[in-house]
Amino acid sequence: MKKRGKGVGIIFYGTGYGNGFPDISKAEAELQDDGKVAIYVGATEVGQGAKTVMTQIAAEALGLKVEDIIFINEDTMVTPDSGTAAASRQSYNTGNAIKKAAEALKALIVDKAVDKMKLNTNIGLKVENGNVFVKTFPSRKISFKEIAEDYKENPLKVEEEFIAQTTEMDEETGQGAPYWPYTFSACGVEIEVDTETGIVEVIDGVLAQDVGKALNPKLVEGQMEGGFAMGMGYGIFENLNLKKGKMKNNSFTNYIIPTALDMPDIKNVIVEDPESTAPYGAKGIGEPVMIPVAPAILNAIHDAIGVRITETPVTPDKILKALK
């Protein structure tokens, strides 16, 4: 017999290292000979779209097109430390560092433009598409490339850092502000439990994620769908089967992960409430999109068969044992 149930999981999540641990990201911005700008940053791309979003942040801050940004990362010989690709921190932390570096370089370029155009102030100047010009007299302009010609031997370059707000929890009272910012997500699922085999199938799902501001909505949706798959794997598939400290399921032959055939059609709900301290309002969502999925599935299993499972993954043998 197959029984259906519905469940919801709701979470909040503090991004970054937290609890007073130094959470620092650094970034450098450098004007190139051709007028493009190189961003040097130690942020690692692990499939979350960091290179794309951080390039967008730099382009926005500098008034350039994305293709005019040269993004250099994952090379410790030339890049400053940006911390780890962990704790859902890169978009917020390193994004802020990149924004600060890009804005500082822009200010430096504007100052050099004032000298080169023989202006008496930087008031009323605008930076757009690789040009600095007088807003009330647009034909009075100079390009980034023209400015760079004077600095071929010693290119204009700045470094900035961003430190996230975090305080250590009081050990006696448990009070404090260990994280900033927080993000929120909710997941709802409908599942079907086969009471004869113990197999659980997720047949429908919805995931709502607070993102601050979606700088790249398609990447956000990709994160949400990937997070749903990981949460589902954690909830009902993936089992290391540790026995006396050894992994019995140590290959993909017996360590089962969800495939595209296991995934339901997910409705993604992007909730935007821009974070004032974030780069253009964007928060990190790498881990939060995964966390509410397994609780939602376990609640749905309880709704379907009336038995509360408290251990993951909920494999068929556990379902059958619980039913007995």
N, C-alpha and C positions, 0 to 999 in steps of 0.2 A: 504494500500500500504506500502511496505517495501522499505526503502531507505538506501543506504550504504554510509558511509563516512570514511575518514582516518584523523588521527590527530597525532601530535607530541607534547611532553612536554619535556623541557630541564631545568635542575636546577643545582645550585651549593649550597653547604651546608657546613657551618663551624661546625666542631665537637667540643664537649666539652661545658663547661658552658659559656665561652666567656665573653667579655666586662670587662676584668680585675678581674672577680670573681675568687677567689682562687680555682684552679682545681688540687687537690692533691690526689694521690693514694699511698698507702703504701703496702708493702708486706714483708713477712718473709720467709726465707728458712732455714731448719734445717736438719742436717744429722741424720738419724735414726740408731738404733743398727744394723739393717740388711743391711746397706749400701744404703738403699733407701733414698730419700729426700722428706721431707714434705714441701709443700708450704702453708703458712697461708695467706689468703687474704679475704677481706670483700666483694669481688665482688659477685653480686647476679646473679644466673642463672634464666632467665625468658623465656627460650626456644630458646635463640639466639645462644647457643653452647659455652657459655663462658668457662665452665669447660673444654671442649675438647680443645679449642684453647689455653687457658692459660696453660694447662698441656703440650701441644706441645711446647710452648715457653720455659717453664722451662726445659723440656727434651733436647731441642736443645742447650740451653745455658750450660747445665751441661754435655753434651755428654752421656746422659742416654736414655734408652728406655722409652716410654710413661708409660709402666706398672711399672716402677721404681719410678714414681712420685706419691706421696700421696697428693691429692689436698683437702685442708680443707678450706671451705668457709661457709658463711651464719651462723656463730656462733660468735656473738659479745663477748662472754666470752674469746675467744682465738685468734681472728683475728684482725689485725689492720684495720683502716678505709680505704676503697678504693673508697669512694664516691658512688654516686647512679648509678643504671643501667638506665641511662638517657643520653640524648644528644649524643648518639652514641659514647660514650667516653671510654667504658671499654677495648676494644681491644687495643686502642692506649695508654691510660693513665695507666691502671692497667697492661696491657701487658708489658709496659716499666718498671714499678716498679718490676714486677716479673723477667724480664730479668736482671735488675740491681742486685736484691737480689741473683738470681741464679749465676750470674757471680762473685759476691762478695764471696759467699760461696765456689765456685769452687777455687777461688784464695786462700782462707783460707785453703781448703783441700790440695791444692798443697803445700803450705808452711809447713803444718804438714807432708806431704809425704816426703819433702826434709829432715826434721829432722829425721823421722823414718827410711828412707833408707840411712841416713848418706851421703847425697849428699852435694856438696859445692855450688850449685846454682839451681834455678828453670828454668834456661834457657835450652831449648831443651826438656822440659817435655811435654807430651801429655796426655789429659784426654779423655778416651773413654770407653764406656760400664762399667762404675763403677770402672775403674782402672786408676791409675796414673803411667805412665811408661816413660822411656828414649827412645826417638824416634830412636836413633841410636843403642839402645841395649834393644829391647822390652821385653826381659825376665827379665830385672831389673824393677820390678813393685811392686805395692802395691794396694790393693783394698780399696774401700770406707769402706767396712765392717771392714777391719783390722784397719783402722784409727779410726773408730767409737768406737772400743773396748776401747780405751784410754780415751773416753769421755762419758762413760755411765751415770755418775752422773751429768755431766754438758755438754750436747750435743752441738756440734758446731752449732751456730745459728746466723744469721745476719738479719738486717732489713734495707730496702732501701725505698726511696720515689721518686716519679716522679712528677714534677710540669709542667703542660702544659703552653706553651707560649701564653699569652693573655694580651692585654692592653685595657684600658678603652677608649671608643670613646670620642673625644672632643665634648662637648655639643654645642659649638659655630660653629665649622666648620664641624662637622660630620665625621672628619677624625680619622683614627686609624687602628689598626690591632687587631680586637676583637677576632678573632679565628685563630687557627692553629692546625692541617692542615685543608684544605678544601677538599671536595670530590665532584665528579660530576656524574650526571646520566642523561640518556635520555630514553624516552619511546615512542614507536609508537604503535598505535592500529588501528584496523579496526572494525567498529561497524555497527549495523543494527538497524534502528529506524522504528518501526511500527507506521505509522501515524494515524491508526485507534484506537489503544489502548494506544499509548504513551510509550510503553515498549522499552527500549534500551537494546540491547544484544551486548556484546563484543565478537566478533567471532575470533579475531586473535590479537596477541600482541608480541612485542619484547621489552626487557628491557636491556639496557647497563649500567653497573655500574663500575666506577673507584674504585678499591679496594686497590690501593697501591700494595700489594702483597697478593695473595690468599693463606693463610697458610693452609686452608682446603677447597678446591674448592667445595666439596659437601655441606658443611655447607653454603658457600656463595650462592650457587644456592638455597638452602632452604630459606635463608633470602630473596633472590630476588623474589621467587615465593610467599612467605608469604607477602612481601611488596606489590606486585602487587595486591594480593587479598584484602589487607587492603585499598589500594588506590582506587580500584574499588568499594569497599563498601562505602567509603567516597564520591565517585563521583556520584553513582546512586542508592544506596540502603539505607544506614544508616541514619535514621532521628529520633532524640530524640523527636521532636514535642513539643517544649517548649511552654507552655501557662501560662502566668503570673508566671513564675519561676518554674513551675511544669512540670516534664517529663510525657507526655501522653503515649509515647511508652517506658514503663519502664520494659518490659520483652521481651524475644526472640519470644513471640507470635506475637508482632506487631513491634518490632525493628528488621528489616530484615538485615541479613548479608549474604554475598556471600557463597555459598556452592561449593563443588567440581564440581557440575553439571553446575554452572554458570561460571566456569573458562575456558578460552580458552587455547589452547596449546601455551605456552609461549616459545619464544626463548630467552635464557639468554646469554648475551654477557659480559664476565668478562674482563674488561680492566685493565691491570697491568702496573703500573708505580710506582715502589717502592718509598715510602716516606723515605727520609734519616734519619729523626728523629724518625721513628716508629720502633717498635720491628719487626725486619726482614722485614721491609717495609710495614707492614699491617696497613691500616686505618680502622676506624669504619664505618659500613654501615647500622646500624639498622634502622634509620629513612630515610636516603636518598633514599633507594630503593622504598619507598612508595610515596614520594612527587610528582614525575612527572606524575604519572598515571592518576589522576583525571584531570589535565589540558589537557593531551592528549585526554582523552575521551570527554571533553567539546569541544575541537577543532574539533574532529571527528563529533560530533553532529552538529556543525555549518556547517561542510562540507556536511553533509548528507541532512539537511533540510533548510539551509540558514538562520537560526535564532540563534543569540548568546544568550546562557543561562549564567547568571552571578551568579547564586546561587546554592549551592549544599545542599543536593543531588538532582540530576536531576530525580525526580520521574515522573511517567507517567502523573500525573495531570499538572505538569509544562510544559511538552512537549506539551500536548494538548492545554493548555492555550496560549503558545507561538505561536503555529501554527494558532490559531484563530486571 
